[in-house]
Amino acid sequence: MKSDRLLSLLLLLQTRGLVPASELAERLEVSVRTIYRDVEALSASGVPVYAERGRHGGIALLPGFRTDVTGLTADESRALFVLAAQGAHAALGLDRALGSALRKVMAALPEPHRPAAELTSRRILVDPDRWMRTPLPAVDLDVLNRAVFADRRLRLRYRSSGAPASKTYTVDPYGLVVKAGVWYLVADHGGEPRLFRADRVRRAELLDESVRRREGAELAEVWGRLRRRVENRPAGVLVRARIRHDRLDRFLRLHGDRLTSPPGEAEGEWTEVELAFAEPGDARPLLALGGSIEVLTPPEVRTLLAKAAAEILALHGDAG
């Protein structure tokens, strides 16, 4: 463990420059006293590391010192080749760069770890998309990506869900997030955090103005706040239904993200569930389960599904 920690300390100093001992201790989950002992150990092994005292002090390497560190463990080597959301690299134009980077990492790995890393890349595949989802429209992330990395403001022509027309927004980007195959721009609009689905951006213009982010705010923190806001949004309609037990697995694949709680105990051939929808019309996809689902409440959803089923029957009832 100490050797791994010393390697991590060396890499942090090599990439960050002067770092306060307290920050190093927090990052490596040890005490400040342990950090200073590790600094002494690195120095004794010939690494030109030193400590600066005072309010703005910290730990640093002598200017110009670099080391080619490839001391990866077997598990670390395998982890590098389990790459989630491969489509994300394509959307950012980084597919070829990813392949090149992995070939370089493979060449730098310790010889005993190469077979396991190569096997992992052939035996583990991460597909971030859900089953039977409507194909997503193509997304052009070029301007959004340039704004994020150039720290520039953006002018967006954007159509919100359900809105009759697009509107223009001037935003201050924090970064891009891909969730379940959907790309989002996380940005401030009027000083407030907002989510913009990339596939609803009709036009994006990079402005000459520098980005105006809130002081101390970072992408991960802003995304977490927005995600909780979406997840904790009160449901407009709660639907109580029962599912035939032999179709429960298919129901969960299609509508599991709508559940407000785990399915209840099976009663005979039926299992009761509760789902949340923004409005009654959003429950129409339940018709895909045919006679394997019965909506119990509310009455307006029962009426809506019954009317839709009657329309289907009127169209197909005379089929021979």
C-alpha positions as protocol buffer text, in pm:
chain_id: "A"
residue {
  index: 1
  type: MET
  ca { x: 0 y: 0 z: 0 }
}
residue {
  index: 2
  type: LYS
  ca { x: 281 y: 244 z: 80 }
}
residue {
  index: 3
  type: SER
  ca { x: 445 y: 192 z: -259 }
}
residue {
  index: 4
  type: ASP
  ca { x: 113 y: 261 z: -434 }
}
residue {
  index: 5
  type: ARG
  ca { x: 68 y: 574 z: -223 }
}
residue {
  index: 6
  type: LEU
  ca { x: 418 y: 699 z: -300 }
}
residue {
  index: 7
  type: LEU
  ca { x: 353 y: 646 z: -671 }
}
residue {
  index: 8
  type: SER
  ca { x: 22 y: 834 z: -647 }
}
residue {
  index: 9
  type: LEU
  ca { x: 193 y: 1116 z: -457 }
}
residue {
  index: 10
  type: LEU
  ca { x: 464 y: 1141 z: -724 }
}
residue {
  index: 11
  type: LEU
  ca { x: 206 y: 1151 z: -1004 }
}
residue {
  index: 12
  type: LEU
  ca { x: 4 y: 1422 z: -827 }
}
residue {
  index: 13
  type: LEU
  ca { x: 313 y: 1638 z: -781 }
}
residue {
  index: 14
  type: GLN
  ca { x: 420 y: 1579 z: -1140 }
}
residue {
  index: 15
  type: THR
  ca { x: 87 y: 1692 z: -1281 }
}
residue {
  index: 16
  type: ARG
  ca { x: -13 y: 1961 z: -1030 }
}
residue {
  index: 17
  type: GLY
  ca { x: 310 y: 2138 z: -930 }
}
residue {
  index: 18
  type: LEU
  ca { x: 301 y: 2293 z: -580 }
}
residue {
  index: 19
  type: VAL
  ca { x: 27 y: 2124 z: -376 }
}
residue {
  index: 20
  type: PRO
  ca { x: -63 y: 2194 z: -10 }
}
residue {
  index: 21
  type: ALA
  ca { x: 13 y: 1902 z: 220 }
}
residue {
  index: 22
  type: SER
  ca { x: -344 y: 1914 z: 351 }
}
residue {
  index: 23
  type: GLU
  ca { x: -483 y: 1865 z: -1 }
}
residue {
  index: 24
  type: LEU
  ca { x: -246 y: 1575 z: -66 }
}
residue {
  index: 25
  type: ALA
  ca { x: -352 y: 1417 z: 263 }
}
residue {
  index: 26
  type: GLU
  ca { x: -719 y: 1449 z: 167 }
}
residue {
  index: 27
  type: ARG
  ca { x: -665 y: 1310 z: -183 }
}
residue {
  index: 28
  type: LEU
  ca { x: -465 y: 1011 z: -57 }
}
residue {
  index: 29
  type: GLU
  ca { x: -681 y: 960 z: 256 }
}
residue {
  index: 30
  type: VAL
  ca { x: -394 y: 982 z: 505 }
}
residue {
  index: 31
  type: SER
  ca { x: -277 y: 1232 z: 766 }
}
residue {
  index: 32
  type: VAL
  ca { x: -60 y: 1536 z: 690 }
}
residue {
  index: 33
  type: ARG
  ca { x: 212 y: 1378 z: 906 }
}
residue {
  index: 34
  type: THR
  ca { x: 207 y: 1071 z: 679 }
}
residue {
  index: 35
  type: ILE
  ca { x: 245 y: 1296 z: 374 }
}
residue {
  index: 36
  type: TYR
  ca { x: 561 y: 1450 z: 516 }
}
residue {
  index: 37
  type: ARG
  ca { x: 697 y: 1103 z: 597 }
}
residue {
  index: 38
  type: ASP
  ca { x: 625 y: 999 z: 236 }
}
residue {
  index: 39
  type: VAL
  ca { x: 806 y: 1309 z: 110 }
}
residue {
  index: 40
  type: GLU
  ca { x: 1110 y: 1207 z: 314 }
}
residue {
  index: 41
  type: ALA
  ca { x: 1090 y: 857 z: 167 }
}
residue {
  index: 42
  type: LEU
  ca { x: 1077 y: 993 z: -190 }
}
residue {
  index: 43
  type: SER
  ca { x: 1368 y: 1226 z: -120 }
}
residue {
  index: 44
  type: ALA
  ca { x: 1573 y: 939 z: 25 }
}
residue {
  index: 45
  type: SER
  ca { x: 1513 y: 739 z: -294 }
}
residue {
  index: 46
  type: GLY
  ca { x: 1654 y: 1020 z: -510 }
}
residue {
  index: 47
  type: VAL
  ca { x: 1337 y: 1204 z: -611 }
}
residue {
  index: 48
  type: PRO
  ca { x: 1401 y: 1584 z: -597 }
}
residue {
  index: 49
  type: VAL
  ca { x: 1099 y: 1674 z: -383 }
}
residue {
  index: 50
  type: TYR
  ca { x: 1083 y: 1955 z: -131 }
}
residue {
  index: 51
  type: ALA
  ca { x: 842 y: 2131 z: 105 }
}
residue {
  index: 52
  type: GLU
  ca { x: 771 y: 2503 z: 116 }
}
residue {
  index: 53
  type: ARG
  ca { x: 652 y: 2639 z: 448 }
}
residue {
  index: 54
  type: GLY
  ca { x: 408 y: 2924 z: 500 }
}
residue {
  index: 55
  type: ARG
  ca { x: 54 y: 3016 z: 408 }
}
residue {
  index: 56
  type: HIS
  ca { x: 104 y: 2959 z: 36 }
}
residue {
  index: 57
  type: GLY
  ca { x: 344 y: 2668 z: 76 }
}
residue {
  index: 58
  type: GLY
  ca { x: 314 y: 2304 z: -9 }
}
residue {
  index: 59
  type: ILE
  ca { x: 497 y: 2006 z: -157 }
}
residue {
  index: 60
  type: ALA
  ca { x: 661 y: 2025 z: -501 }
}
residue {
  index: 61
  type: LEU
  ca { x: 915 y: 1864 z: -732 }
}
residue {
  index: 62
  type: LEU
  ca { x: 1217 y: 2056 z: -856 }
}
residue {
  index: 63
  type: PRO
  ca { x: 1140 y: 2235 z: -1185 }
}
residue {
  index: 64
  type: GLY
  ca { x: 1211 y: 2023 z: -1492 }
}
residue {
  index: 65
  type: PHE
  ca { x: 1197 y: 1688 z: -1312 }
}
residue {
  index: 66
  type: ARG
  ca { x: 988 y: 1430 z: -1497 }
}
residue {
  index: 67
  type: THR
  ca { x: 958 y: 1056 z: -1462 }
}
residue {
  index: 68
  type: ASP
  ca { x: 799 y: 800 z: -1691 }
}
residue {
  index: 69
  type: VAL
  ca { x: 590 y: 609 z: -1438 }
}
residue {
  index: 70
  type: THR
  ca { x: 430 y: 288 z: -1560 }
}
residue {
  index: 71
  type: GLY
  ca { x: 402 y: 99 z: -1233 }
}
residue {
  index: 72
  type: LEU
  ca { x: 42 y: -9 z: -1285 }
}
residue {
  index: 73
  type: THR
  ca { x: -101 y: -300 z: -1089 }
}
residue {
  index: 74
  type: ALA
  ca { x: -281 y: -584 z: -1265 }
}
residue {
  index: 75
  type: ASP
  ca { x: -626 y: -454 z: -1166 }
}
residue {
  index: 76
  type: GLU
  ca { x: -536 y: -98 z: -1273 }
}
residue {
  index: 77
  type: SER
  ca { x: -424 y: -229 z: -1609 }
}
residue {
  index: 78
  type: ARG
  ca { x: -751 y: -414 z: -1662 }
}
residue {
  index: 79
  type: ALA
  ca { x: -958 y: -116 z: -1547 }
}
residue {
  index: 80
  type: LEU
  ca { x: -811 y: 102 z: -1823 }
}
residue {
  index: 81
  type: PHE
  ca { x: -957 y: -129 z: -2086 }
}
residue {
  index: 82
  type: VAL
  ca { x: -1312 y: -138 z: -1948 }
}
residue {
  index: 83
  type: LEU
  ca { x: -1424 y: 181 z: -2121 }
}
residue {
  index: 84
  type: ALA
  ca { x: -1787 y: 277 z: -2069 }
}
residue {
  index: 85
  type: ALA
  ca { x: -1998 y: 462 z: -2324 }
}
residue {
  index: 86
  type: GLN
  ca { x: -1784 y: 406 z: -2632 }
}
residue {
  index: 87
  type: GLY
  ca { x: -2034 y: 615 z: -2827 }
}
residue {
  index: 88
  type: ALA
  ca { x: -1924 y: 913 z: -2622 }
}
residue {
  index: 89
  type: HIS
  ca { x: -1582 y: 904 z: -2784 }
}
residue {
  index: 90
  type: ALA
  ca { x: -1735 y: 896 z: -3131 }
}
residue {
  index: 91
  type: ALA
  ca { x: -1961 y: 1192 z: -3053 }
}
residue {
  index: 92
  type: LEU
  ca { x: -1657 y: 1394 z: -2947 }
}
residue {
  index: 93
  type: GLY
  ca { x: -1451 y: 1285 z: -3247 }
}
residue {
  index: 94
  type: LEU
  ca { x: -1211 y: 1092 z: -3024 }
}
residue {
  index: 95
  type: ASP
  ca { x: -1257 y: 734 z: -3148 }
}
residue {
  index: 96
  type: ARG
  ca { x: -924 y: 723 z: -3332 }
}
residue {
  index: 97
  type: ALA
  ca { x: -747 y: 903 z: -3048 }
}
residue {
  index: 98
  type: LEU
  ca { x: -888 y: 649 z: -2801 }
}
residue {
  index: 99
  type: GLY
  ca { x: -758 y: 356 z: -3003 }
}
residue {
  index: 100
  type: SER
  ca { x: -416 y: 517 z: -3035 }
}
residue {
  index: 101
  type: ALA
  ca { x: -402 y: 594 z: -2662 }
}
residue {
  index: 102
  type: LEU
  ca { x: -492 y: 238 z: -2568 }
}
residue {
  index: 103
  type: ARG
  ca { x: -222 y: 99 z: -2796 }
}
residue {
  index: 104
  type: LYS
  ca { x: 34 y: 325 z: -2627 }
}
residue {
  index: 105
  type: VAL
  ca { x: -87 y: 223 z: -2281 }
}
residue {
  index: 106
  type: MET
  ca { x: -67 y: -143 z: -2380 }
}
residue {
  index: 107
  type: ALA
  ca { x: 294 y: -95 z: -2494 }
}
residue {
  index: 108
  type: ALA
  ca { x: 381 y: 76 z: -2165 }
}
residue {
  index: 109
  type: LEU
  ca { x: 221 y: -188 z: -1940 }
}
residue {
  index: 110
  type: PRO
  ca { x: 443 y: -427 z: -1748 }
}
residue {
  index: 111
  type: GLU
  ca { x: 479 y: -743 z: -1955 }
}
residue {
  index: 112
  type: PRO
  ca { x: 294 y: -972 z: -1707 }
}
residue {
  index: 113
  type: HIS
  ca { x: -19 y: -752 z: -1716 }
}
residue {
  index: 114
  type: ARG
  ca { x: -60 y: -725 z: -2094 }
}
residue {
  index: 115
  type: PRO
  ca { x: -248 y: -1053 z: -2156 }
}
residue {
  index: 116
  type: ALA
  ca { x: -507 y: -977 z: -1885 }
}
residue {
  index: 117
  type: ALA
  ca { x: -560 y: -622 z: -2014 }
}
residue {
  index: 118
  type: GLU
  ca { x: -599 y: -740 z: -2373 }
}
residue {
  index: 119
  type: LEU
  ca { x: -839 y: -1016 z: -2268 }
}
residue {
  index: 120
  type: THR
  ca { x: -1049 y: -767 z: -2069 }
}
residue {
  index: 121
  type: SER
  ca { x: -1097 y: -552 z: -2379 }
}
residue {
  index: 122
  type: ARG
  ca { x: -1239 y: -859 z: -2562 }
}
residue {
  index: 123
  type: ARG
  ca { x: -1444 y: -1004 z: -2275 }
}
residue {
  index: 124
  type: ILE
  ca { x: -1607 y: -691 z: -2123 }
}
residue {
  index: 125
  type: LEU
  ca { x: -1836 y: -463 z: -2324 }
}
residue {
  index: 126
  type: VAL
  ca { x: -2031 y: -172 z: -2177 }
}
residue {
  index: 127
  type: ASP
  ca { x: -2337 y: -62 z: -2377 }
}
residue {
  index: 128
  type: PRO
  ca { x: -2494 y: 246 z: -2211 }
}
residue {
  index: 129
  type: ASP
  ca { x: -2820 y: 244 z: -2412 }
}
residue {
  index: 130
  type: ARG
  ca { x: -3145 y: 102 z: -2277 }
}
residue {
  index: 131
  type: TRP
  ca { x: -3334 y: -179 z: -2451 }
}
residue {
  index: 132
  type: MET
  ca { x: -3592 y: -96 z: -2717 }
}
residue {
  index: 133
  type: ARG
  ca { x: -3546 y: 277 z: -2696 }
}
residue {
  index: 134
  type: THR
  ca { x: -3637 y: 503 z: -2985 }
}
residue {
  index: 135
  type: PRO
  ca { x: -3315 y: 581 z: -3177 }
}
residue {
  index: 136
  type: LEU
  ca { x: -3174 y: 918 z: -3075 }
}
residue {
  index: 137
  type: PRO
  ca { x: -3123 y: 1186 z: -3339 }
}
residue {
  index: 138
  type: ALA
  ca { x: -2770 y: 1263 z: -3447 }
}
residue {
  index: 139
  type: VAL
  ca { x: -2604 y: 1528 z: -3233 }
}
residue {
  index: 140
  type: ASP
  ca { x: -2338 y: 1777 z: -3344 }
}
residue {
  index: 141
  type: LEU
  ca { x: -2129 y: 1855 z: -3037 }
}
residue {
  index: 142
  type: ASP
  ca { x: -1856 y: 2047 z: -3215 }
}
residue {
  index: 143
  type: VAL
  ca { x: -1952 y: 2403 z: -3114 }
}
residue {
  index: 144
  type: LEU
  ca { x: -2062 y: 2297 z: -2764 }
}
residue {
  index: 145
  type: ASN
  ca { x: -1736 y: 2112 z: -2711 }
}
residue {
  index: 146
  type: ARG
  ca { x: -1528 y: 2408 z: -2831 }
}
residue {
  index: 147
  type: ALA
  ca { x: -1713 y: 2646 z: -2599 }
}
residue {
  index: 148
  type: VAL
  ca { x: -1655 y: 2417 z: -2300 }
}
residue {
  index: 149
  type: PHE
  ca { x: -1280 y: 2393 z: -2355 }
}
residue {
  index: 150
  type: ALA
  ca { x: -1227 y: 2753 z: -2468 }
}
residue {
  index: 151
  type: ASP
  ca { x: -1423 y: 2892 z: -2169 }
}
residue {
  index: 152
  type: ARG
  ca { x: -1648 y: 3095 z: -2399 }
}
residue {
  index: 153
  type: ARG
  ca { x: -2012 y: 3190 z: -2377 }
}
residue {
  index: 154
  type: LEU
  ca { x: -2268 y: 3034 z: -2611 }
}
residue {
  index: 155
  type: ARG
  ca { x: -2578 y: 3162 z: -2785 }
}
residue {
  index: 156
  type: LEU
  ca { x: -2825 y: 2876 z: -2831 }
}
residue {
  index: 157
  type: ARG
  ca { x: -3138 y: 2844 z: -3036 }
}
residue {
  index: 158
  type: TYR
  ca { x: -3313 y: 2578 z: -2830 }
}
residue {
  index: 159
  type: ARG
  ca { x: -3653 y: 2408 z: -2823 }
}
residue {
  index: 160
  type: SER
  ca { x: -3762 y: 2282 z: -2482 }
}
residue {
  index: 161
  type: SER
  ca { x: -3971 y: 1966 z: -2451 }
}
residue {
  index: 162
  type: GLY
  ca { x: -4333 y: 2041 z: -2538 }
}
residue {
  index: 163
  type: ALA
  ca { x: -4258 y: 2400 z: -2639 }
}
residue {
  index: 164
  type: PRO
  ca { x: -4425 y: 2516 z: -2964 }
}
residue {
  index: 165
  type: ALA
  ca { x: -4117 y: 2706 z: -3084 }
}
residue {
  index: 166
  type: SER
  ca { x: -3746 y: 2752 z: -3019 }
}
residue {
  index: 167
  type: LYS
  ca { x: -3607 y: 3030 z: -2801 }
}
residue {
  index: 168
  type: THR
  ca { x: -3268 y: 3201 z: -2785 }
}
residue {
  index: 169
  type: TYR
  ca { x: -3051 y: 3165 z: -2474 }
}
residue {
  index: 170
  type: THR
  ca { x: -2708 y: 3309 z: -2390 }
}
residue {
  index: 171
  type: VAL
  ca { x: -2543 y: 3063 z: -2153 }
}
residue {
  index: 172
  type: ASP
  ca { x: -2223 y: 3007 z: -1957 }
}
residue {
  index: 173
  type: PRO
  ca { x: -2115 y: 2642 z: -2000 }
}
residue {
  index: 174
  type: TYR
  ca { x: -1963 y: 2422 z: -1729 }
}
residue {
  index: 175
  type: GLY
  ca { x: -1928 y: 2113 z: -1942 }
}
residue {
  index: 176
  type: LEU
  ca { x: -2092 y: 1824 z: -2126 }
}
residue {
  index: 177
  type: VAL
  ca { x: -2250 y: 1518 z: -1963 }
}
residue {
  index: 178
  type: VAL
  ca { x: -2365 y: 1199 z: -2134 }
}
residue {
  index: 179
  type: LYS
  ca { x: -2630 y: 1001 z: -1943 }
}
residue {
  index: 180
  type: ALA
  ca { x: -2783 y: 680 z: -2083 }
}
residue {
  index: 181
  type: GLY
  ca { x: -2665 y: 780 z: -2430 }
}
residue {
  index: 182
  type: VAL
  ca { x: -2815 y: 1131 z: -2413 }
}
residue {
  index: 183
  type: TRP
  ca { x: -2583 y: 1434 z: -2423 }
}
residue {
  index: 184
  type: TYR
  ca { x: -2653 y: 1738 z: -2206 }
}
residue {
  index: 185
  type: LEU
  ca { x: -2492 y: 2080 z: -2188 }
}
residue {
  index: 186
  type: VAL
  ca { x: -2466 y: 2196 z: -1825 }
}
residue {
  index: 187
  type: ALA
  ca { x: -2465 y: 2574 z: -1817 }
}
residue {
  index: 188
  type: ASP
  ca { x: -2579 y: 2882 z: -1627 }
}
residue {
  index: 189
  type: HIS
  ca { x: -2852 y: 3096 z: -1776 }
}
residue {
  index: 190
  type: GLY
  ca { x: -2905 y: 3423 z: -1597 }
}
residue {
  index: 191
  type: GLY
  ca { x: -2685 y: 3296 z: -1313 }
}
residue {
  index: 192
  type: GLU
  ca { x: -2900 y: 2984 z: -1257 }
}
residue {
  index: 193
  type: PRO
  ca { x: -2797 y: 2626 z: -1348 }
}
residue {
  index: 194
  type: ARG
  ca { x: -2978 y: 2471 z: -1644 }
}
residue {
  index: 195
  type: LEU
  ca { x: -2972 y: 2149 z: -1847 }
}
residue {
  index: 196
  type: PHE
  ca { x: -2989 y: 2169 z: -2226 }
}
residue {
  index: 197
  type: ARG
  ca { x: -3035 y: 1846 z: -2424 }
}
residue {
  index: 198
  type: ALA
  ca { x: -2789 y: 1856 z: -2711 }
}
residue {
  index: 199
  type: ASP
  ca { x: -3037 y: 1701 z: -2956 }
}
residue {
  index: 200
  type: ARG
  ca { x: -3277 y: 1992 z: -2897 }
}
residue {
  index: 201
  type: VAL
  ca { x: -3020 y: 2258 z: -2984 }
}
residue {
  index: 202
  type: ARG
  ca { x: -3125 y: 2401 z: -3321 }
}
residue {
  index: 203
  type: ARG
  ca { x: -2826 y: 2631 z: -3355 }
}
residue {
  index: 204
  type: ALA
  ca { x: -2518 y: 2708 z: -3142 }
}
residue {
  index: 205
  type: GLU
  ca { x: -2294 y: 3013 z: -3181 }
}
residue {
  index: 206
  type: LEU
  ca { x: -1962 y: 3058 z: -3004 }
}
residue {
  index: 207
  type: LEU
  ca { x: -1938 y: 3413 z: -2865 }
}
residue {
  index: 208
  type: ASP
  ca { x: -1627 y: 3624 z: -2817 }
}
residue {
  index: 209
  type: GLU
  ca { x: -1713 y: 3680 z: -2450 }
}
residue {
  index: 210
  type: SER
  ca { x: -1540 y: 3478 z: -2178 }
}
residue {
  index: 211
  type: VAL
  ca { x: -1758 y: 3245 z: -1975 }
}
residue {
  index: 212
  type: ARG
  ca { x: -1908 y: 3385 z: -1652 }
}
residue {
  index: 213
  type: ARG
  ca { x: -1935 y: 3092 z: -1416 }
}
residue {
  index: 214
  type: ARG
  ca { x: -2034 y: 3124 z: -1051 }
}
residue {
  index: 215
  type: GLU
  ca { x: -1727 y: 3133 z: -830 }
}
residue {
  index: 216
  type: GLY
  ca { x: -1634 y: 2791 z: -691 }
}
residue {
  index: 217
  type: ALA
  ca { x: -1892 y: 2603 z: -898 }
}
residue {
  index: 218
  type: GLU
  ca { x: -1766 y: 2293 z: -1082 }
}
residue {
  index: 219
  type: LEU
  ca { x: -1929 y: 2065 z: -1339 }
}
residue {
  index: 220
  type: ALA
  ca { x: -1972 y: 1764 z: -1106 }
}
residue {
  index: 221
  type: GLU
  ca { x: -2139 y: 1971 z: -834 }
}
residue {
  index: 222
  type: VAL
  ca { x: -2371 y: 2156 z: -1074 }
}
residue {
  index: 223
  type: TRP
  ca { x: -2466 y: 1832 z: -1254 }
}
residue {
  index: 224
  type: GLY
  ca { x: -2541 y: 1662 z: -921 }
}
residue {
  index: 225
  type: ARG
  ca { x: -2768 y: 1947 z: -820 }
}
residue {
  index: 226
  type: LEU
  ca { x: -2957 y: 1942 z: -1151 }
}
residue {
  index: 227
  type: ARG
  ca { x: -2987 y: 1563 z: -1149 }
}
residue {
  index: 228
  type: ARG
  ca { x: -3137 y: 1568 z: -799 }
}
residue {
  index: 229
  type: ARG
  ca { x: -3380 y: 1835 z: -911 }
}
residue {
  index: 230
  type: VAL
  ca { x: -3501 y: 1610 z: -1194 }
}
residue {
  index: 231
  type: GLU
  ca { x: -3513 y: 1294 z: -982 }
}
residue {
  index: 232
  type: ASN
  ca { x: -3698 y: 1464 z: -695 }
}
residue {
  index: 233
  type: ARG
  ca { x: -3949 y: 1641 z: -917 }
}
residue {
  index: 234
  type: PRO
  ca { x: -4301 y: 1556 z: -793 }
}
residue {
  index: 235
  type: ALA
  ca { x: -4495 y: 1329 z: -1026 }
}
residue {
  index: 236
  type: GLY
  ca { x: -4805 y: 1474 z: -1190 }
}
residue {
  index: 237
  type: VAL
  ca { x: -4995 y: 1142 z: -1200 }
}
residue {
  index: 238
  type: LEU
  ca { x: -4951 y: 832 z: -985 }
}
residue {
  index: 239
  type: VAL
  ca { x: -5082 y: 516 z: -1153 }
}
residue {
  index: 240
  type: ARG
  ca { x: -5156 y: 200 z: -958 }
}
residue {
  index: 241
  type: ALA
  ca { x: -5171 y: -113 z: -1173 }
}
residue {
  index: 242
  type: ARG
  ca { x: -5133 y: -488 z: -1158 }
}
residue {
  index: 243
  type: ILE
  ca { x: -4915 y: -697 z: -1390 }
}
residue {
  index: 244
  type: ARG
  ca { x: -4940 y: -1064 z: -1474 }
}
residue {
  index: 245
  type: HIS
  ca { x: -4646 y: -1224 z: -1297 }
}
residue {
  index: 246
  type: ASP
  ca { x: -4514 y: -1395 z: -1612 }
}
residue {
  index: 247
  type: ARG
  ca { x: -4483 y: -1055 z: -1787 }
}
residue {
  index: 248
  type: LEU
  ca { x: -4325 y: -869 z: -1494 }
}
residue {
  index: 249
  type: ASP
  ca { x: -3971 y: -893 z: -1633 }
}
residue {
  index: 250
  type: ARG
  ca { x: -4075 y: -736 z: -1964 }
}
residue {
  index: 251
  type: PHE
  ca { x: -4271 y: -467 z: -1781 }
}
residue {
  index: 252
  type: LEU
  ca { x: -3965 y: -377 z: -1574 }
}
residue {
  index: 253
  type: ARG
  ca { x: -3746 y: -352 z: -1885 }
}
residue {
  index: 254
  type: LEU
  ca { x: -3995 y: -115 z: -2048 }
}
residue {
  index: 255
  type: HIS
  ca { x: -4122 y: 87 z: -1754 }
}
residue {
  index: 256
  type: GLY
  ca { x: -3896 y: 15 z: -1456 }
}
residue {
  index: 257
  type: ASP
  ca { x: -3773 y: 373 z: -1445 }
}
residue {
  index: 258
  type: ARG
  ca { x: -4133 y: 486 z: -1377 }
}
residue {
  index: 259
  type: LEU
  ca { x: -4173 y: 285 z: -1058 }
}
residue {
  index: 260
  type: THR
  ca { x: -4208 y: 482 z: -734 }
}
residue {
  index: 261
  type: SER
  ca { x: -4120 y: 173 z: -525 }
}
residue {
  index: 262
  type: PRO
  ca { x: -4033 y: -195 z: -582 }
}
residue {
  index: 263
  type: PRO
  ca { x: -4316 y: -420 z: -707 }
}
residue {
  index: 264
  type: GLY
  ca { x: -4540 y: -563 z: -438 }
}
residue {
  index: 265
  type: GLU
  ca { x: -4578 y: -926 z: -338 }
}
residue {
  index: 266
  type: ALA
  ca { x: -4736 y: -1153 z: -599 }
}
residue {
  index: 267
  type: GLU
  ca { x: -5103 y: -1236 z: -538 }
}
residue {
  index: 268
  type: GLY
  ca { x: -5187 y: -1536 z: -749 }
}
residue {
  index: 269
  type: GLU
  ca { x: -5088 y: -1451 z: -1106 }
}
residue {
  index: 270
  type: TRP
  ca { x: -5077 y: -1073 z: -1043 }
}
residue {
  index: 271
  type: THR
  ca { x: -4821 y: -831 z: -898 }
}
residue {
  index: 272
  type: GLU
  ca { x: -4919 y: -476 z: -801 }
}
residue {
  index: 273
  type: VAL
  ca { x: -4703 y: -176 z: -896 }
}
residue {
  index: 274
  type: GLU
  ca { x: -4716 y: 204 z: -873 }
}
residue {
  index: 275
  type: LEU
  ca { x: -4581 y: 428 z: -1151 }
}
residue {
  index: 276
  type: ALA
  ca { x: -4532 y: 802 z: -1186 }
}
residue {
  index: 277
  type: PHE
  ca { x: -4615 y: 997 z: -1504 }
}
residue {
  index: 278
  type: ALA
  ca { x: -4599 y: 1368 z: -1576 }
}
residue {
  index: 279
  type: GLU
  ca { x: -4952 y: 1362 z: -1724 }
}
residue {
  index: 280
  type: PRO
  ca { x: -5220 y: 1098 z: -1796 }
}
residue {
  index: 281
  type: GLY
  ca { x: -5134 y: 1075 z: -2168 }
}
residue {
  index: 282
  type: ASP
  ca { x: -4783 y: 955 z: -2082 }
}
residue {
  index: 283
  type: ALA
  ca { x: -4937 y: 625 z: -1965 }
}
residue {
  index: 284
  type: ARG
  ca { x: -5039 y: 523 z: -2321 }
}
residue {
  index: 285
  type: PRO
  ca { x: -4729 y: 301 z: -2371 }
}
residue {
  index: 286
  type: LEU
  ca { x: -4878 y: 66 z: -2110 }
}
residue {
  index: 287
  type: LEU
  ca { x: -5109 y: -55 z: -2388 }
}
residue {
  index: 288
  type: ALA
  ca { x: -4813 y: -244 z: -2534 }
}
residue {
  index: 289
  type: LEU
  ca { x: -4863 y: -502 z: -2257 }
}
residue {
  index: 290
  type: GLY
  ca { x: -5219 y: -573 z: -2374 }
}
residue {
  index: 291
  type: GLY
  ca { x: -5418 y: -792 z: -2136 }
}
residue {
  index: 292
  type: SER
  ca { x: -5116 y: -847 z: -1912 }
}
residue {
  index: 293
  type: ILE
  ca { x: -5168 y: -518 z: -1730 }
}
residue {
  index: 294
  type: GLU
  ca { x: -5472 y: -364 z: -1560 }
}
residue {
  index: 295
  type: VAL
  ca { x: -5470 y: -3 z: -1442 }
}
residue {
  index: 296
  type: LEU
  ca { x: -5655 y: 25 z: -1111 }
}
residue {
  index: 297
  type: THR
  ca { x: -5632 y: 399 z: -1049 }
}
residue {
  index: 298
  type: PRO
  ca { x: -5676 y: 685 z: -1130 }
}
residue {
  index: 299
  type: PRO
  ca { x: -6004 y: 676 z: -1325 }
}
residue {
  index: 300
  type: GLU
  ca { x: -5887 y: 925 z: -1591 }
}
residue {
  index: 301
  type: VAL
  ca { x: -5601 y: 695 z: -1693 }
}
residue {
  index: 302
  type: ARG
  ca { x: -5835 y: 393 z: -1706 }
}
residue {
  index: 303
  type: THR
  ca { x: -6070 y: 593 z: -1928 }
}
residue {
  index: 304
  type: LEU
  ca { x: -5787 y: 714 z: -2152 }
}
residue {
  index: 305
  type: LEU
  ca { x: -5650 y: 360 z: -2205 }
}
residue {
  index: 306
  type: ALA
  ca { x: -5999 y: 217 z: -2261 }
}
residue {
  index: 307
  type: LYS
  ca { x: -6068 y: 481 z: -2528 }
}
residue {
  index: 308
  type: ALA
  ca { x: -5734 y: 410 z: -2698 }
}
residue {
  index: 309
  type: ALA
  ca { x: -5802 y: 35 z: -2690 }
}
residue {
  index: 310
  type: ALA
  ca { x: -6148 y: 92 z: -2842 }
}
residue {
  index: 311
  type: GLU
  ca { x: -5995 y: 293 z: -3126 }
}
residue {
  index: 312
  type: ILE
  ca { x: -5748 y: 9 z: -3193 }
}
residue {
  index: 313
  type: LEU
  ca { x: -6031 y: -243 z: -3188 }
}
residue {
  index: 314
  type: ALA
  ca { x: -6236 y: -33 z: -3431 }
}
residue {
  index: 315
  type: LEU
  ca { x: -5945 y: -34 z: -3676 }
}
residue {
  index: 316
  type: HIS
  ca { x: -5861 y: -403 z: -3645 }
}
residue {
  index: 317
  type: GLY
  ca { x: -6176 y: -569 z: -3521 }
}
residue {
  index: 318
  type: ASP
  ca { x: -6287 y: -692 z: -3866 }
}
residue {
  index: 319
  type: ALA
  ca { x: -5951 y: -849 z: -3945 }
}
residue {
  index: 320
  type: GLY
  ca { x: -6002 y: -1209 z: -4055 }
}
